Amino acid sequence: MMYWKKRRAAALVAGLALALGGCRGWRTGSYSSVIPHQERQMQISSQAPRVSTLAELRGAVRQMVDNRTESGAIILENFSEEHVESDMLQVMDYIRNTYPMGAYAVEEISYTRGTSGNQPALAVTIRYGKTRQEMENVQMVSGMSGAQNAVAKALENCVDGVVFQLTGYTELDFAQFVKDYAETHPDIVMELPKVTAQVYPDTGDARLVELGFSYEHKREDLRSWQAQVGEVYTAAALYVNNETEDAWKFEQLYIFLMERFDYALEPSMTPSYSLLLGGKGDSKAFALTYAAMCRRVGLNCETVLGTRNGETWYWNIIMIDDTYYYVDLLRCVEEDSFRQLVDSDMSGYVWDTSAYPECGVKQDTSYKRQLQGLTQ
């Protein structure tokens, strides 16, 4: 019997392949033993796969993994005695280090050789580290846009994670994507979760991604708050007069926000819920919520992160008639007036100016399309 375990290095596998040849070996503790190969007669179902090539052998074992089969037989046709051991080593290496579902779910593969009638056969046993339900829950997606859609849906449903097999894998900071999505959709994501990410295997165009989301609040609470916040966003959209110019729509949404509460300025891990239902929030909660409300009614509005008088601060950048302006809602409250600011008005603010257009100056349409693309 031969074994393939996660913890064994590739060098050990290569050594076993050379040492065993046509023998059966096992390893216990720090000792290795080899005994002469002894075939046994097997009772094999007529449905057992018959394979003649390495590719077919690999496909048969892969099918076992896909079906979460724990043990099964494979009939060998036209396999030379000397190639069976080396071919199985290649198959096991492929399952554990190349095939995404195998890298994700398989803990160990073992096999014994025997005969079925006059034909050589293999009895293969697989031990899994994932349940059948976990394996069946793996979603199949294509491209990074497909991966992002899967993550977004999981966040919207407030579940504790998502697992998907991705064709067309490119490197992506999933924790950063979750953060960006949450900040762009505060009307949907009530709380930014802590994110864990594991990718199987380490290389390849097709990989399986396992993301875990950890929330401070219960799922039923998050879903309830999501519904309540959604009603406020709907009310905000109805508050806006669609017949008016964009400049007045921006101000109407500011008025809608300010008429709800005499706000207490304090941070919260549930920005939109705390702000809209509890009257508590900081510059981040105001900026994220205001931007989401603007986008609901088709206005171009994004958030800017920087500092104000040395303190971490969020504010907005809006577009009116191809001209950009800054809006700091808390500064508007301080000055008791809704103000559209240009760069010369931003004394005391520090931010990455290269990431945003100059405000107060009419922009070309190419930059307008670029910024609008960020909101989609």
LOLUM-927702 format. One record per residue: z, y negated, x of N, C-alpha, C in turn; residue in one letter. Coordinates in steps of 0.001 Angstrom, whole numbers, plus 500000, padded with zeros to 6 digits. Layout:
N
ZYXZYXZYXA ...
***
This chain:
376
500000501188500854500000500000500000500000498764500889M 499300497775500440499232496531501208499716495400500343M 500342494423500972500934493315500237500415491988500761Y 500340491058499823499932489684500191500924488753499531W 501732488044500305502753487170499746502503485735500178K 503005484806499359502813483380499639503347483004501017K 504472483582501365505138483125502583504523483662503855R 503596484603503761503005485167504976501912484274505507R 501881484102506793500878483248507418499560483981507534A 498478483192507696497143483773507803497038484661509033A 497777484320510092497716485111511316498239486521511078A 499312486640510291499849487954509984498845488787509208L 498156488170508284497155488877507486496052489417508377V 495566488577509289494512489019510187494988490197511033A 496270490125511467496815491212512265496892492500511485G 497294492414510224497347493611509400495981494243509228L 494971493397509049493619493907508841493174494743510029A 493531494299511259493118495015512455493959496277512662L 495243496184512313496132497300512603495984498451511633A 495712498157510366495740499196509353494464500017509278L 493323499354509389492068500072509277492013500880508012G 491937502204508111491892503051506922493244503575506529G 494327502883506907495676503353506628496329502490505572C 497480502962505136498267502238504160499547501797504858R 499931500534504702501095500038505432502050499310504538G 503281499116505003504239498309504274505120497592505276W 505866496574504790506717495796505671508067495657504985R 509139495984505713510488495843505179511320495072506192T 511911493966505755512689493160506683511840492712507846G 512284492964509060511535492551510248510749493710510837S 510613494823510108509930495999510626508602496234509920Y 507615496724510647506331497120510081506125498597510331S 505576499284509342505313500720509485503918501032509007S 503278501970509589501953502420509191501976503940509090V 501474504473507968501378505924507799499935506272507489I 499510507512507748498128507882507424497854507662505942P 496648507208505642496248506961504250496148508275503487H 496758508320502320496693509498501470496201509076500096Q 495036509500499710494498509142498409495106510022497330E 495204509460496121495715510228495010494727510155493853R 494735511208493044493857511252491888494404510314490809Q 493511509484490200493931508506489210493316508822487858M 494100508587486817493589508652485454493175507236485063Q 491880506978484981491374505619484814490584505525483523I 490808504444482803490100504199481551488605504040481815S 487820504441480839486365504284480945485964502812480964S 486903501912480563486625500488480545486879499821481894Q 487389500571482865487684499992484172486406499446484809A 486474498271485436485279497702486053484789498543487229P 483486498582487408482864499260488536482238498199489426R 482567498228490699482089497201491612481385497853492794V 480335497156493259479557497681494377479526496736495562S 479951495476495360479885494469496421481207493736496524T 481363493040497614482558492213497803482663491167496704L 481540490556496331481558489536495285482021490123493957A 481566491335493648481982491974492399483457492356492433E 483937492796493600485352493119493743486207491870493540L 485775490781494136486496489504493970486502489087492507R 485353489258491837485275488890490433486182489740489557G 486314491018489881487157491904489084488635491527489209A 489067491206490419490465490803490608490704489433489977V 489735488555490101489856487230489482489981487352487965R 489235488299487371489322488517485931490710489002485540Q 491312489830486381492679490263486124493617489067486077M 493441488142487015494297486943487047494067486106485801V 492808485899485440492502485083484260493139485654483002D 493222486983482914493813487644481753495304487900481912N 495857487451483016497254487727483405497567489221483300R 496662490029483817496847491473483861497766491819485023T 498792492595484770499755492929485815499354494161486615E 498615495073486007498147496238486757496851496736486144S 495960497224486982494684497715486504493949498460487596G 492931499204487202492160500002488156490751499440488300A 490196499610489491488830499193489794488132500364490476I 487000500777489933486234501880490513485262501320491536I 485247501923492734484397501470493826483139502318493888L 481999501666493908480724502364494033480008501881495282E 479623502813496131478866502491497347479647501615498317N 480957501767498337481782501079499337482028502038500502F 481764501570501716482064502410502870483574502419503078S 484083503532503518485523503716503707486097502627504605E 485368502262505628485914501330506622485948499887506137E 485239499576505026485190498195504555486174497887503435H 486761498917502831487627498683501677488820497816502041V 489498498153503133490693497404503519490356495942503828E 489337495720504628488996494351505013488489493554503812S 487746494221502936487262493510501747488416493101500841D 489405493982500667490545493627499833491356492492500457M 491447492467501779492130491345502433491414490033502127L 490091490055502165489331488845501835489538488437500386Q 489562489418499495489753489122498071491131488505497843V 492166489088498453493516488569498263493667487177498852M 493020486951499979493044485609500573492351484606499644D 491250485000499059490531484132498121491394483811496904Y 492023484834496318492828484617495115493983483668495406I 494658483843496535495846483058496822495550481679497424R 494408481524498095494183480282498838492943479503498448N 492123480054497555490914479346497138490807479232495622T 491119480305494919490973480315493464492126479536492825Y 491865478437492101492943477572491603493991478293490766P 493564479117489799494540479786488947495386480769489740M 494771481421490719495535482340491552496558481612492409G 496138480498493027497065479724493853498228479210493029A 497970478899491766498991478374490858499942479448490354Y 499411480614489993500199481566489207500591482844489929A 499852483260490958500077484573491563501116484490492679V 502129485338492585503147485438493633502794486519494662E 502251487634494176502007488764495083500932489679494496E 500110490235495378499120491242494990499343492483495860I 499340493647495232499421494897495991498415495892495425S 498049496887496222497094497876495730497295499203496445Y 496849500257495800496780501584496420495388502139496201T 494970503004497099493651503618496996493777505028496461R 492779505448495729492767506795495190491373507168494753G 491275508168493887489978508596493383490062508787491881T 488916508596491244488766508882489826487585509835489721S 487897511101489476486845512104489582486449512219491048G 485180511966491327484718511999492712484500510608493286N 484901509560492552484647508195493005485918507538493509Q 485826506804494618486998506073495112487376504957494137P 488661504649494091489146503628493166490349502918493767A 490655501758493196491826500979493596492719500768492380L 494023500929492564495008500550491545495638499245492026A 495372498154491315495805496821491735496971496358490871V 498010495842491512499175495294490819499353493836491222T 499600492977490224499767491543490486501100491081489896I 501864490368490707503111489768490231502898488262490097R 503287487724488943503011486317488632504285485475488688Y 504100484223489073505196483261489070505158482352487864G 504157482529486994504019481735485781503923482665484574K 504424482192483446504347482989482226502926482942481665T 502659483874480751501350483890480099501107482559479376R 502137482029478694501978480782477964501663479623478904Q 502315479580480053502041478530481030500594478595481513E 500101479794481733498725479942482193497731479583481092M 498045479956479852497147479639478743497127478145478430E 498192477440478795498271476008478522497494475154479517N 496945475771480551496166475017481536494885474492480883V 494689473191480953493494472576480388492369472565481425Q 491129472668480977489975472594481855489337471217481707M 489257470469482804488683469130482754487680468984483887V 486794468003483741485756467757484737485817466307485188S 485841466110486499485839464761487047487183464077486896G 487389463021487686488668462342487652488884461606486340M 487808461219485660487986460594484354488574461604483370S 488143462866483468488714463907482628490187464123482934G 490537464076484228491942464224484618492773463070484077A 492262461866484179492989460697483682493173460755482178Q 492176461249481465492306461389480013493395462397479658N 493474463489480423494504464500480170495895463922480415A 496030463137481481497323462520481785497689461508480703V 496713460692480294496972459675479270497431460318477965A 496792461406477567497165462083476327498587462624476409K 498951463173477579500310463692477754501330462564477670A 501033461415478263501945460274478195502086459776476758L 500987459727476048501017459256474666501846460189473785E 501848461491474107502605462462473317504036462638473806N 504392461913474890505768461941475410506213463348475795C 505304464185476279505657465543476688506158465519478127V 506733466655478552507375466675479865506430467035480999D 505134467060480734504190467310481809502848467777481285G 501935468011482212500605468491481860500054469257483052V 499308470325482776498663471126483819497192471247483471V 496342470944484422494910471050484168494185471521485414F 493091472271485192492205472678486280491047471714486311Q 490849471121487461489910470010487606488732470414488481L 487540470278487922486315470457488697485827469080489141T 485542468940490417485153467640490955486371466857491406G 487258467535492139488524466922492546488305465896493654Y 488919464750493507489050463771494582490498463340494624T 490932462859495780492333462491495946492697461346495003E 493828461491494330494315460462493417495830460461493464L 496403459270493558497847459118493497498242459165492018D 498628460350491545498902460510490124500111459698489678F 501114459570490544502280458765490185501880457310489975A 500987456801490829500525455423490670499672455276489425Q 498857456294489134498045456227487917498940456175486680F 499993457000486653500923456986485522501560455605485382V 501961455019486494502568453680486465501579452652485923K 500341452691486421499325451739485964499037451915484480D 498951453158484041498654453410482629499796452910481747Y 501020453170482170502173452734481386502214451215481275A 501894450527482348501944449065482324500792448481481521E 499669449170481472498534448692480687498686449030479217T 499500450034478904499667450480477516501144450506477123H 501833449374477195503245449363476808503448449588475317P 502374449475474543502440449770473119502445451269472846D 502105452076473858502032453530473711503093454229474555I 503240453823475805504199454449476717505502453650476666V 506500454222476038507759453504475845508595453444477116M 508504454489477927509300454556479152508457455142480275E 508504454528481435507800455067482599508575456269483128L 507976457474483097508705458659483565508674458782485082P 509607459539485615509521459958487006508477461070487078K 507656461044488101506513461959488176506640462892489369V 506441464173489126506273465141490208504857465691490110T 504252465964491254502865466434491262502698467555492274A 502003468605491859501675469719492746500220470090492508Q 499475470274493604498057470601493510497815471973494128V 497050472824493454496736474175493909495226474380493895Y 494631474904494980495184475031496332495118473687497054P 495302473688498369495340472434499129493968471827499347D 492926472637499260491571472149499503490646472694498430T 489451472128498365488441472639497458488010471641496406G 486803471835495890486265470964494842486951471218493506D 487366472464493265488071472806492034489535473077492372A 490435472358491710491869472547491962492639472451490652R 493819473005490689494688472959489524495824471982489823L 496051471057488908497044469997489090498182470209488093V 499403470239488599500601470397487762501448469130487885E 501559468385486782502343467161486755503565467341485871L 504708466896486355505930466918485562506396465503485284G 506806465234484046507307463912483650508772464046483241F 509609463217483836511035463244483527511439461903482918S 511960461951481688512353460744480959513875460662480845Y 514378459448480777515796459229480545516136459426479065E 515167459199478188515410459281476752514759460541476174H 515267460980475036514740462162474378513356461887473795K 512574462959473702511212462817473196511198462292471764R 512101462768470924512096462305469546512408460819469440E 513253460314470359513533458876470371512300458088470816D 511655458565471865510464457873472369509376457833471311L 509182458926470595508156458962469549508512458022468397R 509789457973468055510222457061466996510002455612467409S 510375455279468627510187453912469115508703453567469193W 507901454537469580506457454340469655505900453903468299Q 506361454563467236505902454216465888506366452824465486A 507604452507465783508136451194465432507418450077466189Q 507216450281467475506512449278468284505080449117467800V 504445450229467433503076450154466934502954449261465712G 503955449287464852503931448427463670503986446952464053E 504738446624465095504829445225465535503504444770466136V 502872445622466926501572445264467502500536445063466396Y 500592445888465366499674445720464237499938444389463543T 501208444049463357501557442771462742501084441598463590A 501173441725464910500715440657465800499216440439465648A 498457441532465555497008441403465391496667440729464068A 497432441044463019497183440418461710497595438953461698L 498487438582462578498974437198462652497898436249463185Y 496985436802463976495957435988464624494827435689463641V 494412434446463603493273434016462785491993434253463572N 491221435251463153490015435613463890488922434556463822N 489069433582462951488051432537462825488247431415463832E 489364431415464533489660430322465457489144430635466854T 489178429649467730488740429812469107489778430614469891E 489326431176471021490207432014471828491455431267472290D 491322430015472656492470429258473151493599429247472123A 493260429097470829494265429063469793494815430464469519W 493980431502469690494458432870469493495536433215470521K 495301432809471780496316433043472811497637432390472420F 497562431179471927498783430457471553499430431083470321E 498627431555469385499192432197468197500028433422468569Q 499537434206469513500291435382469929501584434986470642L 501546433911471399502767433390472021503767432990470937Y 503296432291469915504176431875468816504750433097468107I 503903434109467873504367435336467213505529435946467985F 505402436022469291506460436596470117507738435761470050L 507600434454470185508771433597470291509515433434468970M 508839433690467882509505433559466590510337434787466231E 510217435863466991510926437090466638512414437011466975R 512759436491468161514146436505468609514454435263469442F 515753434987469576516247434195470697516562435216471788D 515635435397472696515679436530473609516798436436474643Y 517352437591474981518260437725476114517439438228477285A 517479437527478394516651437885479544517365438929480400L 516891440149480310517433441244481099516393442343481199E 516394443111482309515402444175482490515712445369481594P 514681446189481353514844447392480546513816448418480978S 514198449713480877513249450779481194512318451067480016M 512542450412478881511659450547477713511165449151477328T 510255448567478112509907447138477991509513446682476594P 508490447287475996508024446802474694509046447043473601S 509682448212473607510665448508472566511847447550472655Y 512384447372473853513539446490474014513196445058473649S 511982444627473996511586443249473719511320443035472235L 510518443898471649510057443669470282511054444107469217L 511899445077469522512864445566468533514294445167468849L 514552444815470108515921444465470477516108443053470979G 515008442336471216515122440964471683515626440833473106G 515381441869473927515824441850475322514647442167476234K 514478441375477286513385441639478205513371440668479362G 512578440979480369512410440106481532510960439675481619D 510576439045482732509204438547482866508200439688482776S 508565440861483267507660442007483205507415442422481762K 508484442543480963508344442939479565507486441947478798A 507698440655479029506907439640478333505436439713478737F 505168439809480037503785439796480512503023441042480062A 503651442228480173502965443460479778502713443490478272L 503716443099477503503583443117476049502551442107475574T 502587440922476146501637439878475752500204440309476068Y 499990440904477243498646441351477616498141442417476651A 499004443364476274498593444416475346498265443840473973A 499032442848473528498737442210472245497400441480472283M 497127440809473383495859440095473522494687441059473475C 494809442176474178493718443142474195493485443740472817R 494545443851472021494403444375470654493440443530469816R 493361442231470104492501441348469313491275440898470113V 490974441624471192489750441367471938489813440234472939G 491012439788473286491149438716474271491290439307475666L 490748438616476647490794439061478037492092438568478669N 492984439490478943494305439124479478494809440242480379C 495244439891481567495803440836482522497141440313483025E 497847441166483772499128440757484338498988440528485838T 499834439670486355499895439366487782501319439634488243V 501450440333489358502764440598489940502899439799491223L 503978439065491332504252438294492538505710437894492558G 505987436712493067507348436183493037507307434748492529T 508407434335491955508593432944491558509935432484492112R 509874431507492958511084431011493633511845432151494312N 511071433059494929511643434160495691512076435359494862G 511929435318493551512319436418492671511086437152492171E 511149438488492125510027439263491591509703438777490182T 508405438541489944508023437888488695506663438380488223W 506515438477486919505233438825486294504781437656485432Y 503468437428485422502875436471484502501478436956484146W 500745436188483373499432436637482894498314435765483424N 497115436343483427495896435600483678494979435847482491I 494479434775481885493664434878480673492305434231480919I 491355434531480062490016433945480171489680433202478882M 489244431981479042488763431168477918487442430535478335I 486363430898477653485035430323477939484662430443479410D 484777431646479960484400431947481349485254431217482378D 486385430714481973487314430062482887488665430749482777T 489259431014483941490536431713483975491690430735484092Y 492808431136483481494031430345483538495221431288483684Y 496281430778484290497532431514484328498394431090483150Y 499161432057482636500144431773481594501433432495481965V 502515431741482127503839432305482368504662432052481109D 504849433089480298505501432908479001506916432369479133L 507657432835480129509024432343480277509049430894480744L 508077430507481508507965429092481874507601428271480642R 506761428822479774506439428131478525507701427893477696C 508583428907477685509839428758476957510686427651477582V 510768427645478914511541426627479614511025425221479306E 509709425089479247509099423776479034508823423505477563E 509166424478476709509004424349475260507573423976474888D 506617424626475584505210424336475298504352425452475882S 503350425898475118502408426893475629501426426196476571F 501450426595477843500636425906478844499708426871479551R 498465426421479748497493427145480557497500426507481936Q 497816427312482952498031426796484297496846427091485199L 496608426201486161495612426416487208496347426548488534V 495605426848489579496246427140490864497145426003491346D 496750424787491118497549423646491579498875423515490833S 499009424221489699500255424182488926501254425243489380D 500865426095490336501651427295490647502579427117491838M 503163425957491979504138425722493042505344426635492835S 505768427304493892506908428219493817506519429656493543G 505243429901493228504749431260492970504052431798494224Y 504228433077494474503525433755495575502934435041495022V 501652435279495291500971436498494845499735436709495698W 499082437845495521497873438155496268496707437399495637D 496441436214496125495404435378495521494011435978495688T 493845436863496693492515437446496908492150438432495805S 493128438879495047492870439870493996492475439233492672A 492509437916492589492240437233491326491320436046491564Y 490605435623490534489709434466490689490512433161490705P 489872432133491187490492430810491138490570430363489678E 491701429848489296491883429439487908491556427962487723C 491003427669486542490593426305486239489166426014486631G 488475427004487190487089426842487638486229427865486914V 485127427428486341484245428333485612483722429411486548K 483787430669486101483432431801486946482028432304486636Q 481423432994487622480126433615487356480337434877486536D 479313435324485884479430436446484949479709437765485642T 479348437905486933479592439169487622481083439420487761S 481849438381488069483294438574488174483893438785486793Y 483329438127485811483800438322484442483658439781484041K 482525440398484358482334441805484015483319442679484779R 483599442315486046484513443092486863485923443083486265Q 486419441933485885487756441835485330487837442517483972L 486798442361483163486797442990481853486819444512481985Q 486216445019483052486213446466483256487604447029483466G 488534446196483956489885446650484176490641446898482882L 490180446311481811490879446424480534490392447589479711T 489356448281480134488760449336479327489348450682479688Q 
***
